[in-house]
Amino acid sequence: MSPSSSGTSRVSESLLRMQPLNIVLAGPPGAGKSAVGRLLGERLNREFVDTDTLVERMAGKPIHQIFEEQGEPAFRQMEIEACRQVAEPADRVIACGGGALMDAGSRILMEAGGTLVCLTGEPEVLLARLGKDGSRPLLAGASPSERLQDLLEARKDTYDSIPAQVDTTSLSVEQVADRLAELPLAKRTVRMTASRPRPGYEVLLGEELISNLSALLEQAKLLPPYVVVSDSNVAPLYEEIIRATLECSFITVPAGENHKSQETLYQLYTTFLDSGVDRSSTVVALGGGVVLDLAGFAAATYMRGIRWAALPTTLLAVVDASLGGKVGINLAEGKNLIGAFHPPGVVLADLSTLATLPEVEARTGLAEMIKAALIGDADLFTSMESGPTWIGRSWIHRAIQLKLTIVDEDPQESGRREALNLGHTFAHALEATSRYRLPHGQAVAIGLLGATRLASALDRCESTLEDRVQEVLLRFGLPVRFSGLDTDRILDAMKQDKKRKQGRSRFVIPIRPGRVESGIEAPEALIRDVVDELREGTP
Ligand SMILES: NC(=O)c1ccc[n+]([C@@H]2O[C@H](COP(=O)([O-])OP(=O)(O)OC[C@H]3O[C@@H](n4cnc5c(N)ncnc54)[C@H](O)[C@@H]3O)[C@@H](O)[C@H]2O)c1
């Protein structure tokens, strides 16, 4: 257990956008999006962007002239392009043209990279604010009041569907900006609460959490003495930063699934004893799912259980392994065979740590996020189908929330939580048959398609689902076929799965995006067909 300098750092920038979410202001003309946005940008020290200004710059002429010379469709096309240019999360305040989010693609992009807020107002007030502003082509003409009513009617569904709404009718620009600055969306760190397993804990997702570790642990009532456990890839990246903020002992375990073992666990116990860790101590687990499971299990069992904090540094650990309170280690006979429910006192998901994540690890997390969308978030699935090909920061937030909701319904994994196993019966068997040469994320991707094919063969899912799942996986560069593995061995490996009941494999199958069914049994011949169809070379 010694520090190692073998960091496998590689920024998976093509997939992950670690910048803080934008604040995107939408709403009708006269609601004050531009004036409020500019002021809010100044207050929060964020860049302010107005999509109308971008369009004017693009066209080299004012909007009313674009309307006159090229017509509304040309303007809308430029607006879509403007949204595309600024949607990526970059800590901006964006004022969106009033009709920009009527375009479904622009809305999906803006939601992936930001938090939307709709500024509203009584029509008379909006109209009074607009005054004689002749630059509004949609309101030009004999009766601006009627035109505004028509426009509000046409856009009603779009505006109403934005969850955060601020009525600006009786507020000044300064007051609206004040209000927005106080909303959680203006904070760079999102706080979520997990109420189960009891006593519950907070999940913080955001920036600069590690550099403020000492204060955040104290806030969560996790008190010193602290012992940080990390692995040989992650420790060299963060030991110095952590030591600068936290008085602690620091233990480095070798990286990799092989070390989620009894041997490493016993070494941890011994090092805890040598470092004077006692019942009042706090274990701080910093790393991917392996470190969190291992150090969390050490905390669950050392001196009958001590408190711990989870600091996930892989996407999979952020959206999955750090949540739900399950901790454990592997045995030679199988994965996660020894374990406990021992929730952390806090989860601090510092997204800046994902900057060094190798691409293959980012894709593993992504496969789990597609799984989450299929299980319980149809909108997230649609965003993944037609939105950006980078991972929206807000998607991470939604995937976390979904897992927390499922755990909340079934903290001890006796029912609903089984859904989280979607795709994993196939995935575990493929991983085991490949002797773990097939990375987990790739196995999950193929497994998700396997579960969907099974649902389709059983005539249980929407007819287009198989194509849709395959398209999403391919869109994000995930595999949908395996090669070089023997079907009999894969079926044998399925029979070893610890989630079998009474000797039969039970599957979770998707019915449509956002809905799955668990505990599904299928004839072996059918499962064999599905496995064969997942082989490379099969259409
Ligand atoms: N407890 C649960 O509910 C739960 C849920 C899902 C998965 N898991 C467990 O999680 C484990 C898999 O987790 P994982 O995918 O995070 O694997 P991992 O912990 O092995 O991390 C993957 C690799 O990335 C490296 N790494 C981690 N963070 C890094 C960073 N920021 N920069 C560079 N390299 C970094 C690690 O050293 C390792 O080599 C499995 O053991 C699985 O059983 C647990």
The ligand as an SDF file (V2000), in Angstrom:
LIG
                    3D

 44 48  0  0  0  0  0  0  0  0999 V2000
  -21.9980    0.1450   -4.5560 N   0  0  0  0  0  0  0  0  0  0  0  0
  -22.7320    0.2600   -5.6200 C   0  0  0  0  0  0  0  0  0  0  0  0
  -23.9420    0.5280   -5.5560 O   0  0  0  0  0  0  0  0  0  0  0  0
  -22.0960    0.0790   -6.9690 C   0  0  0  0  0  0  0  0  0  0  0  0
  -22.8140    0.4040   -8.1270 C   0  0  0  0  0  0  0  0  0  0  0  0
  -22.1850    0.2620   -9.3570 C   0  0  0  0  0  0  0  0  0  0  0  0
  -20.8760   -0.2050   -9.4170 C   0  0  0  0  0  0  0  0  0  0  0  0
  -20.2110   -0.5250   -8.2800 N   0  0  0  0  0  0  0  0  0  0  0  0
  -18.8380   -1.0200   -8.3130 C   0  0  0  0  0  0  0  0  0  0  0  0
  -18.0130    0.0040   -8.8660 O   0  0  0  0  0  0  0  0  0  0  0  0
  -16.8640   -0.6130   -9.4250 C   0  0  0  0  0  0  0  0  0  0  0  0
  -16.5550    0.0260  -10.7460 C   0  0  0  0  0  0  0  0  0  0  0  0
  -16.3400    1.4020  -10.5380 O   0  0  0  0  0  0  0  0  0  0  0  0
  -15.5270    2.2930  -11.5870 P   0  0  0  0  0  0  0  0  0  0  0  0
  -16.0460    2.0420  -12.9350 O   0  0  0  0  0  0  0  0  0  0  0  0
  -15.5110    3.6640  -11.0550 O   0  0  0  0  0  0  0  0  0  0  0  0
  -14.0800    1.6080  -11.5790 O   0  0  0  0  0  0  0  0  0  0  0  0
  -12.7290    1.9370  -10.8150 P   0  0  0  0  0  0  0  0  0  0  0  0
  -12.9360    2.3980   -9.4540 O   0  0  0  0  0  0  0  0  0  0  0  0
  -11.8620    0.7460  -11.0120 O   0  0  0  0  0  0  0  0  0  0  0  0
  -12.1340    3.1330  -11.6730 O   0  0  0  0  0  0  0  0  0  0  0  0
  -11.7940    2.9240  -13.0180 C   0  0  0  0  0  0  0  0  0  0  0  0
  -10.3370    3.3400  -13.3060 C   0  0  0  0  0  0  0  0  0  0  0  0
  -10.2680    4.7550  -13.3650 O   0  0  0  0  0  0  0  0  0  0  0  0
   -9.2510    5.2290  -12.4920 C   0  0  0  0  0  0  0  0  0  0  0  0
   -9.7190    6.5310  -12.0640 N   0  0  0  0  0  0  0  0  0  0  0  0
  -10.6950    6.8050  -11.1740 C   0  0  0  0  0  0  0  0  0  0  0  0
  -10.9270    8.1210  -11.1470 N   0  0  0  0  0  0  0  0  0  0  0  0
  -10.0620    8.6940  -12.0030 C   0  0  0  0  0  0  0  0  0  0  0  0
   -9.8180   10.0370  -12.4020 C   0  0  0  0  0  0  0  0  0  0  0  0
  -10.5540   11.0340  -11.9570 N   0  0  0  0  0  0  0  0  0  0  0  0
   -8.8290   10.2520  -13.2910 N   0  0  0  0  0  0  0  0  0  0  0  0
   -8.1000    9.2310  -13.8040 C   0  0  0  0  0  0  0  0  0  0  0  0
   -8.2930    7.9450  -13.4800 N   0  0  0  0  0  0  0  0  0  0  0  0
   -9.2720    7.6880  -12.5910 C   0  0  0  0  0  0  0  0  0  0  0  0
   -9.1540    4.1810  -11.4250 C   0  0  0  0  0  0  0  0  0  0  0  0
   -7.9000    4.2040  -10.7930 O   0  0  0  0  0  0  0  0  0  0  0  0
   -9.3450    2.9090  -12.2380 C   0  0  0  0  0  0  0  0  0  0  0  0
   -8.1510    2.5580  -12.8750 O   0  0  0  0  0  0  0  0  0  0  0  0
  -17.1480   -2.0940   -9.5180 C   0  0  0  0  0  0  0  0  0  0  0  0
  -16.4130   -2.7590   -8.5400 O   0  0  0  0  0  0  0  0  0  0  0  0
  -18.6280   -2.1980   -9.2400 C   0  0  0  0  0  0  0  0  0  0  0  0
  -18.9690   -3.4110   -8.6190 O   0  0  0  0  0  0  0  0  0  0  0  0
  -20.8070   -0.3770   -7.0720 C   0  0  0  0  0  0  0  0  0  0  0  0
  1  2  1  0
  2  3  2  0
  2  4  1  0
  4  5  1  0
  4 44  2  0
  5  6  2  0
  6  7  1  0
  7  8  2  0
  8  9  1  0
  8 44  1  0
  9 10  1  0
  9 42  1  0
 10 11  1  0
 11 12  1  0
 11 40  1  0
 12 13  1  0
 13 14  1  0
 14 15  2  0
 14 16  1  0
 14 17  1  0
 17 18  1  0
 18 19  2  0
 18 20  1  0
 18 21  1  0
 21 22  1  0
 22 23  1  0
 23 24  1  0
 23 38  1  0
 24 25  1  0
 25 26  1  0
 25 36  1  0
 26 27  1  0
 26 35  1  0
 27 28  2  0
 28 29  1  0
 29 30  1  0
 29 35  2  0
 30 31  1  0
 30 32  2  0
 32 33  1  0
 33 34  2  0
 34 35  1  0
 36 37  1  0
 36 38  1  0
 38 39  1  0
 40 41  1  0
 40 42  1  0
 42 43  1  0
M  CHG  2   8   1  16  -1
M  END
$$$$
